[in-house]
Amino acid sequence: MTECNGMCSGCAEMGNSNCAAGNQPKASELNDIKHVIAVVSGKGGVGKSTVTAMLASGLNNKGYKVGILDADITGPSIPKLFGTKGDPQVTEFGLLPLTSDEGIEIMSINLLLENEDEPVIWRGPVISGVIKQFWEEVIWGDLDFLIVDLPPGTGDAPLTVMQALPLSGAVIVTSPQDLAVMVVKKAVKMTRKMDVPILGIIENMSYFECAECERIFHPFGEGKAEILADELEIPLLGKVPLKSEISISGDAGRSGKAADIEYIDLDILISRLS
């Protein structure tokens, strides 16, 4: 008999007399999650994880119960952004997510690795299976919002999330460059083909404000967020500036404590879910 780790998918013992959890309620049956929101972008490096942390922190500050499912299996960064470390507890019903200092529930593959810099070298089907496990075999409990941080692109992992999870909607993240805008349009078209409502778009690294002269600069070119939002008929939820404080907070594991969530209009997002 193999040792039970609480993750039933693919377990050789499941369904037979040696199964430690097969006759127990599934973790998903213990969960009550009102809204599942995917954070999407076709382009890497636009700051999806940072925006995910901002969304989760902002909603948490409003008094909502929030969790984050880190679906970027090969490039997980959510635990680092919140300074969350430790081994998720295994129960007879499934895995318990770790809780950040701010009270945000977090599950990420990095919490299951011996070393946080250990690479995850898996093929698409295995990655998709782990994402499903994070949804089906983690005891999230009662949540108002579960934010899903997706990897870039339109491949297996984003497709798995859009097909297997009951998404309430998606938030699109872009940056000012024409290249990023072009690739983001691909993600928008994929999201719409999967019949997932798009709640809004956020332009990250939008501008830089000089602390001395208070002038606004656009190091990556003046953003096209408004034009893109109008063209795609998507609400603009915010324009996040380039600020050293945001990077410093993330590196120090204090993303949940950053005051920069004010750049995102959560009221528009919430109204789109009504």
C-alpha positions as CSV (number, residue, x, y, z in Angstrom):
1,M,0.0,0.0,0.0
2,T,1.4,3.4,-1.0
3,E,1.4,6.3,1.5
4,C,-1.6,8.5,1.0
5,N,-0.8,12.1,0.1
6,G,-4.3,13.3,-0.2
7,M,-4.1,13.7,-4.0
8,C,-6.3,11.1,-5.5
9,S,-5.9,11.6,-9.2
10,G,-3.8,8.8,-10.7
11,C,-3.4,7.0,-7.4
12,A,-3.1,3.3,-7.9
13,E,-5.0,2.6,-4.6
14,M,-8.0,4.7,-5.5
15,G,-11.3,2.7,-5.4
16,N,-10.0,-0.4,-3.8
17,S,-9.8,-1.6,-0.2
18,N,-6.4,0.1,0.4
19,C,-7.7,3.5,-0.5
20,A,-7.5,5.9,2.4
21,A,-9.6,8.6,1.0
22,G,-11.8,6.9,-1.7
23,N,-14.8,6.6,0.5
24,Q,-14.5,10.1,1.9
25,P,-16.2,13.2,0.5
26,K,-14.2,14.8,-2.3
27,A,-12.5,18.1,-1.5
28,S,-14.5,19.8,-4.2
29,E,-17.7,18.7,-2.4
30,L,-16.6,20.7,0.7
31,N,-16.0,23.9,-1.3
32,D,-18.3,26.8,-1.8
33,I,-16.7,29.2,-4.2
34,K,-18.9,32.0,-5.5
35,H,-16.7,33.5,-8.3
36,V,-13.7,32.0,-10.1
37,I,-11.7,34.6,-12.1
38,A,-8.8,33.8,-14.5
39,V,-6.0,36.3,-15.0
40,V,-5.0,35.9,-18.7
41,S,-2.5,37.2,-21.2
42,G,-1.1,35.7,-24.4
43,K,2.3,37.4,-23.6
44,G,4.7,36.5,-20.9
45,G,6.4,39.2,-18.8
46,V,3.4,41.6,-18.7
47,G,2.9,41.0,-14.9
48,K,0.0,38.6,-14.6
49,S,1.1,37.4,-11.2
50,T,1.6,40.9,-9.9
51,V,-1.9,41.9,-11.1
52,T,-3.3,38.6,-9.6
53,A,-1.7,39.6,-6.2
54,M,-3.2,43.1,-6.6
55,L,-6.7,41.8,-7.4
56,A,-6.6,39.3,-4.5
57,S,-5.3,41.9,-2.1
58,G,-7.8,44.5,-3.1
59,L,-10.8,42.2,-2.8
60,N,-9.4,40.9,0.5
61,N,-9.2,44.5,1.7
62,K,-12.9,45.0,0.8
63,G,-13.8,42.2,3.2
64,Y,-14.2,39.3,0.7
65,K,-12.8,35.9,1.4
66,V,-10.2,35.3,-1.4
67,G,-8.0,32.5,-2.6
68,I,-5.3,32.2,-5.4
69,L,-4.8,29.1,-7.5
70,D,-1.4,29.4,-9.1
71,A,-1.9,27.7,-12.4
72,D,1.5,28.7,-13.8
73,I,3.0,25.3,-13.0
74,T,6.4,25.8,-14.7
75,G,6.8,29.4,-13.5
76,P,5.0,29.8,-10.2
77,S,5.6,33.0,-8.3
78,I,2.5,33.6,-6.1
79,P,4.0,32.2,-2.8
80,K,7.1,34.4,-3.3
81,L,5.0,37.5,-3.9
82,F,3.2,36.9,-0.6
83,G,6.1,35.5,1.4
84,T,4.2,32.3,1.9
85,K,6.2,29.2,2.8
86,G,5.6,25.8,4.3
87,D,4.1,22.4,3.4
88,P,0.3,22.2,2.7
89,Q,-1.3,20.0,5.3
90,V,-2.6,16.7,4.0
91,T,-6.0,15.6,5.3
92,E,-8.2,12.6,4.6
93,F,-10.3,14.8,2.4
94,G,-7.5,16.6,0.5
95,L,-4.9,19.3,0.7
96,L,-5.3,22.5,2.7
97,P,-4.0,25.6,1.1
98,L,-1.6,27.8,3.0
99,T,-2.8,31.2,4.2
100,S,-0.9,34.4,3.7
101,D,-0.4,36.9,6.5
102,E,-3.4,38.9,5.0
103,G,-5.7,35.8,5.1
104,I,-5.5,34.9,1.4
105,E,-5.6,31.2,0.7
106,I,-2.8,30.1,-1.7
107,M,-2.0,26.8,-3.5
108,S,1.0,26.6,-5.8
109,I,3.3,23.9,-7.1
110,N,6.1,25.7,-5.4
111,L,4.6,24.9,-2.0
112,L,5.0,21.2,-2.9
113,L,8.7,21.4,-4.0
114,E,11.6,20.7,-1.7
115,N,13.4,23.8,-3.1
116,E,11.5,26.8,-4.5
117,D,14.1,27.1,-7.4
118,E,13.6,23.5,-8.4
119,P,12.5,23.4,-12.0
120,V,9.2,21.7,-13.0
121,I,10.0,19.8,-16.2
122,W,6.7,18.3,-17.2
123,R,4.8,17.9,-20.4
124,G,1.4,19.5,-21.1
125,P,-0.9,16.6,-20.0
126,V,0.9,16.3,-16.6
127,I,0.6,20.1,-16.1
128,S,-3.1,20.0,-17.0
129,G,-3.6,17.2,-14.5
130,V,-2.0,19.1,-11.6
131,I,-4.2,22.2,-12.4
132,K,-7.2,19.9,-12.2
133,Q,-6.0,18.5,-8.9
134,F,-5.5,22.0,-7.5
135,W,-9.2,22.6,-8.3
136,E,-10.7,19.2,-7.3
137,E,-8.5,18.0,-4.5
138,V,-7.7,21.2,-2.5
139,I,-10.0,22.2,0.3
140,W,-10.6,25.8,-0.5
141,G,-13.7,26.0,1.8
142,D,-16.0,29.0,1.5
143,L,-14.6,31.7,-0.8
144,D,-16.1,34.8,-2.4
145,F,-13.3,34.8,-5.1
146,L,-10.8,32.3,-6.3
147,I,-8.3,34.1,-8.6
148,V,-6.5,31.8,-11.0
149,D,-3.0,33.0,-12.2
150,L,-2.6,31.5,-15.7
151,P,0.7,31.0,-17.6
152,P,1.1,32.9,-20.8
153,G,-0.1,31.7,-24.2
154,T,-3.1,29.7,-25.5
155,G,-1.8,26.2,-24.8
156,D,-2.7,23.3,-22.6
157,A,-2.7,25.0,-19.2
158,P,-5.0,28.0,-20.1
159,L,-7.2,25.6,-22.1
160,T,-7.5,23.3,-19.1
161,V,-8.6,26.1,-16.8
162,M,-11.2,27.4,-19.2
163,Q,-12.6,23.9,-19.8
164,A,-12.4,22.4,-16.4
165,L,-13.1,25.3,-14.0
166,P,-16.4,27.1,-13.7
167,L,-15.1,30.5,-14.6
168,S,-17.1,33.5,-13.8
169,G,-14.9,35.6,-16.1
170,A,-11.4,36.6,-17.1
171,V,-9.3,39.7,-16.6
172,I,-6.9,40.5,-19.4
173,V,-3.4,41.9,-18.6
174,T,-1.4,43.7,-21.2
175,S,1.6,46.2,-21.4
176,P,2.0,49.2,-23.6
177,Q,4.2,47.6,-26.4
178,D,2.6,46.9,-29.7
179,L,3.9,43.3,-29.6
180,A,2.2,42.7,-26.3
181,V,-1.1,44.2,-27.6
182,M,-1.0,42.0,-30.7
183,V,-0.4,38.8,-28.6
184,V,-3.0,39.8,-26.0
185,K,-5.6,40.0,-28.8
186,K,-5.0,36.3,-29.4
187,A,-5.8,35.6,-25.7
188,V,-8.9,37.6,-25.9
189,K,-10.1,35.7,-29.0
190,M,-9.3,32.4,-27.3
191,T,-11.2,33.5,-24.1
192,R,-14.2,34.4,-26.2
193,K,-14.1,31.1,-28.2
194,M,-14.3,29.3,-24.8
195,D,-17.4,31.4,-23.9
196,V,-15.7,32.9,-20.9
197,P,-16.9,36.4,-20.1
198,I,-14.2,39.1,-20.1
199,L,-14.5,41.3,-17.1
200,G,-12.0,43.9,-18.1
201,I,-8.5,44.8,-19.2
202,I,-5.5,46.1,-17.1
203,E,-2.5,47.8,-18.6
204,N,0.6,47.1,-16.5
205,M,3.8,49.1,-16.6
206,S,1.8,51.8,-18.2
207,Y,3.8,54.9,-17.3
208,F,6.4,56.3,-14.9
209,E,5.8,59.4,-12.7
210,C,8.9,61.4,-11.8
211,A,8.9,62.0,-8.1
212,E,10.8,65.3,-8.4
213,C,9.1,67.0,-11.3
214,E,5.8,65.0,-11.3
215,R,5.9,64.6,-15.0
216,I,4.5,61.5,-16.6
217,F,6.9,59.4,-18.9
218,H,6.1,56.4,-21.1
219,P,9.3,54.3,-21.3
220,F,7.6,51.6,-23.4
221,G,5.7,54.1,-25.5
222,E,2.4,55.7,-24.7
223,G,-0.1,52.9,-23.9
224,K,-3.0,52.0,-26.1
225,A,-5.2,50.7,-23.2
226,E,-8.2,52.9,-24.0
227,I,-8.0,52.2,-27.7
228,L,-7.7,48.5,-27.1
229,A,-10.5,48.5,-24.6
230,D,-12.8,50.3,-27.0
231,E,-11.8,48.1,-30.0
232,L,-12.4,44.9,-28.1
233,E,-15.4,46.4,-26.2
234,I,-13.9,45.5,-22.8
235,P,-14.0,47.8,-19.8
236,L,-10.6,49.3,-18.8
237,L,-10.1,48.3,-15.1
238,G,-6.9,50.3,-14.6
239,K,-3.4,51.4,-15.7
240,V,-0.7,50.3,-13.3
241,P,2.5,52.4,-13.3
242,L,6.1,51.4,-13.2
243,K,6.9,51.9,-9.5
244,S,9.9,50.6,-7.7
245,E,7.7,50.1,-4.6
246,I,5.7,47.5,-6.4
247,S,8.8,45.5,-7.3
248,I,10.3,45.9,-3.9
249,S,7.1,44.8,-2.2
250,G,6.9,41.6,-4.4
251,D,10.6,40.8,-3.8
252,A,10.1,41.1,-0.1
253,G,6.9,38.9,-0.1
254,R,4.7,41.9,0.8
255,S,2.5,42.1,-2.3
256,G,-0.6,41.9,-0.1
257,K,0.5,44.9,1.8
258,A,1.2,47.2,-1.1
259,A,-1.0,50.3,-1.4
260,D,-0.8,50.2,-5.2
261,I,-4.0,48.3,-5.6
262,E,-5.7,51.7,-5.9
263,Y,-4.8,51.7,-9.6
264,I,-7.4,48.9,-10.3
265,D,-11.1,49.7,-10.2
266,L,-12.5,46.7,-8.4
267,D,-16.0,48.2,-8.4
268,I,-16.2,47.8,-12.2
269,L,-15.0,44.2,-11.9
270,I,-17.5,43.3,-9.2
271,S,-20.4,45.0,-11.1
272,R,-19.6,42.9,-14.1
273,L,-20.2,39.8,-12.0
274,S,-23.6,40.9,-10.8
